[in-house]
Each structure stands twice: as structure tokens, then as C-alpha cells.
């Protein structure tokens, strides 16, 4: 792949220039670029500076999305494959649209009708797809570490679109971008992650991103869903939402993942909603101007009530919009030169 690098504080300008076909490679003797990675596998391994580089680049692509002509030639001639071994509509559609807006060719892969059903291995499937010319593979898989394994066996760039209960880096990045755009900063804010922390890949990626950018993170939910072990990641753990809300600048309400958890982790859905659901009454008791986030799909009436989901504190639809800009930025960055980190 040709070199295409970004370094702060020029990240936004560089991304806009490359999107318009005006960018130039770094000249010899300049400082090393902040982003030199071939893959995006998670936020745990990224530095603060690398996360900021992604967010700054996403800001440029957010501006591109406001133009009447939203398609730019940044990845013209590149081929992006969406390899989704788990069902997804929102994330897959967002990556597809992001790639198309960058002028890449996009192909969706459906595991159900593939040679996997005939006994072909996960790695052989990916190698066959790479042989068709794939430059980037966006991978969602139920097994933690699957994208990491794939990155060791193919030359294409790998983007983790969710691996089991491990990480979902682009969801966390779009959450970070939404907070930064709405609040003007992340450092010094108190962010509450509420709900099923134990089974949530979104929570894990948010924890890594938020703490690296200087936020205070409070995890809140039933003891069966919020183990004390998360404190070792630099978080606080609380079990009473009404005590936490007055301290939070941002509340990110996580979905109860009925498909991932064993039965009996809390008495009933109605009881969960009573103690941990975001209602209008709780919004009124929260810190003034509290920002409400929720990774989709949301369970209305469980994690939050309809008037809260659609209310003035909610940035749920902004998250969707910012997700497109983040995925454009990630596709753009990993399509640069081979990784040195």
C-alpha cells in the first residue's frame, strides 16, 4: 500500500487534503507520523495520541459529510470486504457507506451462505477473499480475538467491528467523538457507563478510550453485571444509579444483551428498569446538561424511556452520524503504509 500518514496538529487539514486528492506524502526528515498502524484491533493498545489522531481525522470527514457532494476519492481503487460472522445492520451499513463515500469498492460477506458451512476454516475463507484483491477487511465475530488472529494470517488491513465481549473500537471512538463535539473536551469529565458491563465489548473499548483521554469513569449496574474486577482498569464501580447521576457529565446507557448472558443475572426486566433505567425523573435529578448516549439498538422501556431517548439530553442520533465519520477516518488511516508499531 502507498504511504498515507497523519500527524497532529495537522490531522484535520491533511485528511481534508487527501480526501480532495491534494495530499502529498511526508518529506524525508520530518517527524514520525502518529498513526502508523496497519490494523485497528482495539483501543487497549492505542496511545492517547493515536486516539486523538483518529478523532481529529474524523472531524475532517464529518465536515465532508455536510457537503452537497459527499463522495471523495480518498480510497479510490481500494477494495473493502465486510466479513460479518455475527448479525449486524447498523455497524455493517455504517462501514459500507463510509467506504463508498471514500470511493472504495465494497463487498459484503455473508457467513451463512459461504463455504464455511461446507467446512472451510475462518482463515482459509479470509485468504480466499484476500486473493480476490481485498485491501481492508472489516471483521465482526462472536469469538474474542478473531480479528487479531486474522491479522496474523493475511496481508490486508483488519478493522475490528466487534469480537465477542472483548472490544468494539469504532463504537467507542464514535462515543468519544460525540462527547468531544457536545462537551468540547473529554479530559476532566465524569462518564457513567450503566448496565451490562460484564458482557459488553462497547464498555471495554469505552473504558480504554475514556481513561486514556483523562475522563473519570464510573461503572454502574447490578452486582451480577458489574464485577469489582473492572476497578483494576482504572474505573470506579457503583451499584446505585441515583447516587451516581449527580456526578456524571455523560451517561452512556448500555443495552441489556439478552443474547449473550445466562439467565438469572437479575430478577426481571421490569426490576432492572426500575433501578437502572433512565427515566425523565432521573434526568431531572441528574447533573444539569447531562449528555445521554446509548449504543444501538436500544430497548425502549428497559434501559431508557421513549421521552428520554428522544429528549434534549439525548445524542443517540448524533452518535450514528459521528459513527460514519469515525469509520471513514479509520478506513482512511489503516489504508496507509504498513504498520511499524
Secondary structure, DSSP 8 states (H G I E B T S, - for coil): -----B-TTSHHHHHHHHHTT------TTS---SB--S-B--STT--HHHHHHHHHHHHHHHHHTTSSS----TTTT-EEEEEESS--SHHHHHHHHHHHHTT-EEEEEEGGGSGGGGT--HHHHHHHHHHTT-SEEEEEESSTTHHHHHHTT-SSEEEEEEETTTB-HHHHHHHHHHHHHHHS--TT-EEEEES--TT-HHHHHHHHHHHHTT-EEEEES-TTTS-GGGGGGT-EEES-HHHHGGG-SEEEE----TTTS-TTSSS-HHHHHHHH-B-HHHHHHS-TT-EEE--SS--BTTTB-HHHHTSTTB-HHHHHHHHHHHHHHHHHHHTSS----
